[in-house]
Amino acid sequence: MKNKKVLIIGAGIAGLSAGSYLERNGYDTEIFEMHSLPGGVCTAWDRGNYTIDYCIHWLMGTKEGTGFDILWEELKALENKDGEKTPIINFNEFTRIELKDGDIVRLYSNLDKLKEEFLRIAPEEEKKINTFIKDLKALSKFKTPVTSEKWNVLDRISFTVKNIRPFFSVIKYSKLTMEDFKNKWENEKMKEIFSTIIPSSWSVLSLIFGMAFQHINAAGYPVGGSLPFARNIEREYIKLGGIINYKNKVKEIIVKNDKAIGIELENGNKIYADEIISAADGYFTIFKMLKGKYLTNKLQDAYENYSLFPSSLHLGFGVDMDLSDYPHALVMHLPEKLVLADGTKHERISLNIYNFDPTLAPKGKTTVTVLINSWKDEYWSDLKKSNSQLYEKTKNELAEKVIDIINNKIPGFKQKVETIDVSTPYTVKRYTNNWHGSYEGFAPTPKSLTSKFPKEIKGLNNFNMIGQWTEPGGGIPTAALDGRNLARKLCKKDKKKFNSKIIKN
């Protein structure tokens, strides 16, 4: 019997995951990707002798037995071409925050040490601090049910009983915005801490999952960063028989009698298949590739009214300095606000010092990155299209401003910068096609986290969507699990037993 043919749009983590699991279940798959690399926003690029990493700061599932580790084992995401395991670094601090009064607060990965730090600055908040730390410890015990397809009734009951306390923590904090949470504290330093890291309208869950899992060393950093991680998944997918067509942007999803039957590329080529999966940008999928013909009220409301992850100005510096004495992550308070050319104002910037990853810079040198959010992507796109020289000048001026800021924190930094790289929201859209340059789709607000985004579109058969735009809150583990779950769903539809590890004959 002939294998079903499945076309996947997008070679990000969700698309690669779906392809990998479908290949091992007897489907013939092809992925079509507009970029020349896998991973989507899970990427990096070389500038001289330095690597500028755009994505991974920590990854859930880096400890065995914590849930998402199953995904990384099945996808071979943390295994290089020689079968060697990727080293994992677990940080002593989640991040370090400079407050307005000059005090420095260390968000320790160990929750007992974090409790001591919070009590240092807010002893009068002991009761609230104790409750928060208990909730984080409970959350750290939650194990994502990746392999629930193998469970019987007793397994499901056991899982529910074991996770009652974590479930309560999830429900409690998912309903709270960061603004709500900040206002629960009376101490001004505690208020400031919880207003520095995450946008005020986002759910508290967007912060505390990472804090909880770093406590048990289950959210570490894979040495090498983002692109090797994506390359590992790509390599396994190809080994299984999958095909990736790079530099092939999909223009349209071909539909006949309300059934998706193929795709048309920008070059005019048409490819037909039994199933079509879009792991690409949600807006482009619905409004461009499907021409808005299957737009539901729910989807229209989401794309008109839901908050998005921002796009960003991402600055990378290759520095002829060791920097091993500095924290790996630092939220810097600025005496004077940094004003971007698009009008966005920032009183803090986030600094990532890759002194822990020797693969990103020559020995004795360090890659440093700065992420500055902006929701004004059109400014950068319009500037690039209307005046390319001014666009480059504006990027260079921003880099000089940021270098001066860092130099005040790290004396001698300015003179030791060897490489400068600046990407803008235009860059994100150019390489990923993400709507508004958003780096993870719909933001994790209380509203979006309680909304169920359809993988299928009403009225359209043989078509599914997966990835960041169908899972508010985003993240690499969520994208990978989405691909796995879709493969399970198609197997069920075709009355096949889902195999997560068995390679097809």
Secondary structure, DSSP 8 states (H G I E B T S, - for coil): ----EEEEE--BHHHHHHHHHHHTTT-EEEEE-SSSSSBTTS-EEEETTEEEE-S-S-EET-STTSSTHHHHHHHTTTB-TTS-B--EE--SEEEEEE-TTS-EEEEESSHHHHHHHHHHH-GGGHHHHHHHHHHHHHHTT----TTGGG--HHHHHHHHHHTHHHHHHHHHHHT-BHHHHHTT--SHHHHHHTTTSS-TTSBTHHHHHHHHHHHTT-EEEETT-HHHHHHHHHHHHHHTT-EEETT--EEEEEEETTEEEEEEETTS-EEE-SEEEE-S-HHIIIIIISTTTT--HHHHHHHHHS-B--EEEEEEEEESS--TTS-SEEEEEEEEEEE-TTS-EEEEEEEEE-TT-TTSS-TT-EEEEEEEEES-HHHHHHHHHH-HHHHHHHHHHHHHHHHHHHHHHSTTHHHHEEEEEEE-HHHHHHHH--GGG-SSSB---HHHHT----SS-TT-BSEEE-SGGGSTT--HHHHHHHHHHHHHHHHHHTT----SS----
